[in-house]
Amino acid sequence: MKDIKTVAVLGSGTMGTGIAGVCANAGCNVLLLDMDQAACDKAKQNLTAGRSPVVKDESILENIKTGSFENDLSTVSEADWICEAIIENVDIKRTMFEKIESLRKDGSILTTNTSGIPLRDIYQGVPERMQQDIAVTHFFNPVHIMKLVELVPGEHTRPEAIETLAHFLGTTLSKGVVNAKDTVNFIGNRIGYFWMLTSMHLAEKAMMEDNLTMETVDALLSSPVGFPSTGLYGLVDLIGLDVMYNVGKNLDINLPENDYGRRFTALTENVQKLYDQGQLGRKTGGGFYKLTRYDDGSKTMEAFDIVNHQWRNAQPHTLTDSEQSMVSLFNSDSPNGRFVSDVMATTLCYTADLVPDISNDIVNVDRAMKWGFGWKKGPFELIDELGAQKLIDLVNANNMGMPKMLQVLLDAGETNFYRNEGQEYLGTDGSWHTVPA
Ligand SMILES: NC(=O)c1ccc[n+]([C@@H]2O[C@H](COP(=O)([O-])OP(=O)(O)OC[C@H]3O[C@@H](n4cnc5c(N)ncnc54)[C@H](O)[C@@H]3O)[C@@H](O)[C@H]2O)c1
């Protein structure tokens, strides 16, 4: 296994700068390149800014050299690892890789930070040397805070390159490495965006049929199910409706033909109107929520009524005792309980059907959702909490196909996906395996 000491990061946007910062913190020599050297320099200086700076010690910035693609691309010849973090466009990424192929040294590793473009679409038709050295390293935003990095080999990637990356990411950068397969959106975004897109559809149904409010939806889809306090709409505001829209389009192109997620790739009609009018989230000063701060220090929070299309004062929902846990919500026949059951049963069954297609085991899936989306428990741990039999009964009652991992569990005569205090997990072969460190 080779050491990674010099890293070239292509792209000094949100992700590239974050990756450059964490590598510099770990003592690597970093080359940070972008279209325009001035933008790169500014991005480098910003690493020490803010309440939670990526780089705490100004002297660490000396580890980062900046440059432009036009003048300095040949410096990638010094790099052991070249990490591409430019715009999410397959043609632009391919062109960039083609340019650096003749410049990089033998044995160097190339990765893309794509959020979900299948790797094979990037390496198709490129020289064999490059196909052997390319992989996905998918960091999550903000890079210095989120533990997860998804590591995805291509069909021809050298095992040694993956081993080197896994060691570097896990040990030198102290990241949580999850092994994913080369499928659309990998693990975290495949499940996370399914959850968000599906929930927006189910939430609007519940708003129209049962008068649920956006604030109720967000309160229910946070602490009761162990998700971050942003809930659903607060999280979409943070991500941006433009990103949701583009992810939906990518899913539409790349999801397998019979994938259940296909029916939820488009935004709902009401949410599409927000997108069309540029009301995208925090980045545009408001999306589903709008926070206004006044000179006297006071602030107001408004919520956008997506059904009636108007702003009103936000009215946070206080959870009742029976709404405190996912299990009690599942057992309740209240509109709020039915909504949570709908969302969680759909999400958990979808996930249970994705293994082994997106991951060799359930552990990597659970880790991806905990480390990348801040879920307290991963989907399979949530199924254990709920009781797998409950989902199996629902699937049977609705005459649906049994999700693959639930079928594995049934065939093995088991009731849980983990045992021995989480130290063993049920494999796709129906037998028990030790959870790796
Ligand atoms: N922002 C996130 O939350 C996030 C999370 C994980 C992965 N990603 C992925 O990381 C990559 C970078 O995303 P980001 O959020 O840092 O984007 P960004 O918009 O902040 O930065 C994109 C960079 O690409 C450069 N760029 C634009 N057009 C280019 C071109 N034609 N040729 C070369 N460079 C060009 C820009 O100068 C900019 O520095 C994307 O593939 C994205 O999908 C983003």
The ligand as an SDF file (V2000), in Angstrom:
LIG
                    3D

 44 48  0  0  0  0  0  0  0  0999 V2000
  -22.3040   20.7620   -2.0110 N   0  0  0  0  0  0  0  0  0  0  0  0
  -22.5840   19.5760   -1.5270 C   0  0  0  0  0  0  0  0  0  0  0  0
  -23.3410   19.4400   -0.5620 O   0  0  0  0  0  0  0  0  0  0  0  0
  -21.9640   18.3490   -2.1350 C   0  0  0  0  0  0  0  0  0  0  0  0
  -21.8420   17.1970   -1.3380 C   0  0  0  0  0  0  0  0  0  0  0  0
  -21.2040   16.0780   -1.8620 C   0  0  0  0  0  0  0  0  0  0  0  0
  -20.7490   16.0740   -3.1640 C   0  0  0  0  0  0  0  0  0  0  0  0
  -20.8840   17.2260   -3.9270 N   0  0  0  0  0  0  0  0  0  0  0  0
  -20.3290   17.1780   -5.2920 C   0  0  0  0  0  0  0  0  0  0  0  0
  -19.0420   17.8020   -5.2580 O   0  0  0  0  0  0  0  0  0  0  0  0
  -18.7840   18.4410   -6.5190 C   0  0  0  0  0  0  0  0  0  0  0  0
  -18.5250   19.9140   -6.2810 C   0  0  0  0  0  0  0  0  0  0  0  0
  -19.6630   20.4760   -5.6650 O   0  0  0  0  0  0  0  0  0  0  0  0
  -19.6030   21.8640   -4.8720 P   0  0  0  0  0  0  0  0  0  0  0  0
  -20.7970   21.8890   -4.0080 O   0  0  0  0  0  0  0  0  0  0  0  0
  -18.2640   22.0800   -4.3010 O   0  0  0  0  0  0  0  0  0  0  0  0
  -19.8580   22.8760   -6.0710 O   0  0  0  0  0  0  0  0  0  0  0  0
  -19.4520   24.4120   -6.1690 P   0  0  0  0  0  0  0  0  0  0  0  0
  -20.4410   25.0170   -7.0940 O   0  0  0  0  0  0  0  0  0  0  0  0
  -19.2750   25.0250   -4.8440 O   0  0  0  0  0  0  0  0  0  0  0  0
  -18.0350   24.3500   -6.8910 O   0  0  0  0  0  0  0  0  0  0  0  0
  -17.9150   23.8480   -8.1950 C   0  0  0  0  0  0  0  0  0  0  0  0
  -16.5570   24.1880   -8.7460 C   0  0  0  0  0  0  0  0  0  0  0  0
  -16.5230   23.7740  -10.1120 O   0  0  0  0  0  0  0  0  0  0  0  0
  -15.8480   24.7550  -10.8730 C   0  0  0  0  0  0  0  0  0  0  0  0
  -16.3520   24.7150  -12.2420 N   0  0  0  0  0  0  0  0  0  0  0  0
  -17.5220   25.1880  -12.7200 C   0  0  0  0  0  0  0  0  0  0  0  0
  -17.6010   24.9970  -14.0490 N   0  0  0  0  0  0  0  0  0  0  0  0
  -16.4550   24.3940  -14.4250 C   0  0  0  0  0  0  0  0  0  0  0  0
  -15.9360   23.9590  -15.6630 C   0  0  0  0  0  0  0  0  0  0  0  0
  -16.6120   24.0910  -16.7860 N   0  0  0  0  0  0  0  0  0  0  0  0
  -14.7010   23.4020  -15.6820 N   0  0  0  0  0  0  0  0  0  0  0  0
  -13.9860   23.2410  -14.5440 C   0  0  0  0  0  0  0  0  0  0  0  0
  -14.4150   23.6620  -13.3320 N   0  0  0  0  0  0  0  0  0  0  0  0
  -15.6500   24.2160  -13.2710 C   0  0  0  0  0  0  0  0  0  0  0  0
  -16.1920   26.0670  -10.2000 C   0  0  0  0  0  0  0  0  0  0  0  0
  -15.2200   27.0340  -10.4790 O   0  0  0  0  0  0  0  0  0  0  0  0
  -16.2560   25.6810   -8.7260 C   0  0  0  0  0  0  0  0  0  0  0  0
  -15.0390   25.8720   -8.0770 O   0  0  0  0  0  0  0  0  0  0  0  0
  -19.9960   18.1550   -7.3910 C   0  0  0  0  0  0  0  0  0  0  0  0
  -19.7450   17.0120   -8.1460 O   0  0  0  0  0  0  0  0  0  0  0  0
  -21.0890   17.9150   -6.3550 C   0  0  0  0  0  0  0  0  0  0  0  0
  -22.1570   17.1330   -6.8570 O   0  0  0  0  0  0  0  0  0  0  0  0
  -21.4680   18.3430   -3.4350 C   0  0  0  0  0  0  0  0  0  0  0  0
  1  2  1  0
  2  3  2  0
  2  4  1  0
  4  5  1  0
  4 44  2  0
  5  6  2  0
  6  7  1  0
  7  8  2  0
  8  9  1  0
  8 44  1  0
  9 10  1  0
  9 42  1  0
 10 11  1  0
 11 12  1  0
 11 40  1  0
 12 13  1  0
 13 14  1  0
 14 15  2  0
 14 16  1  0
 14 17  1  0
 17 18  1  0
 18 19  2  0
 18 20  1  0
 18 21  1  0
 21 22  1  0
 22 23  1  0
 23 24  1  0
 23 38  1  0
 24 25  1  0
 25 26  1  0
 25 36  1  0
 26 27  1  0
 26 35  1  0
 27 28  2  0
 28 29  1  0
 29 30  1  0
 29 35  2  0
 30 31  1  0
 30 32  2  0
 32 33  1  0
 33 34  2  0
 34 35  1  0
 36 37  1  0
 36 38  1  0
 38 39  1  0
 40 41  1  0
 40 42  1  0
 42 43  1  0
M  CHG  2   8   1  16  -1
M  END
$$$$
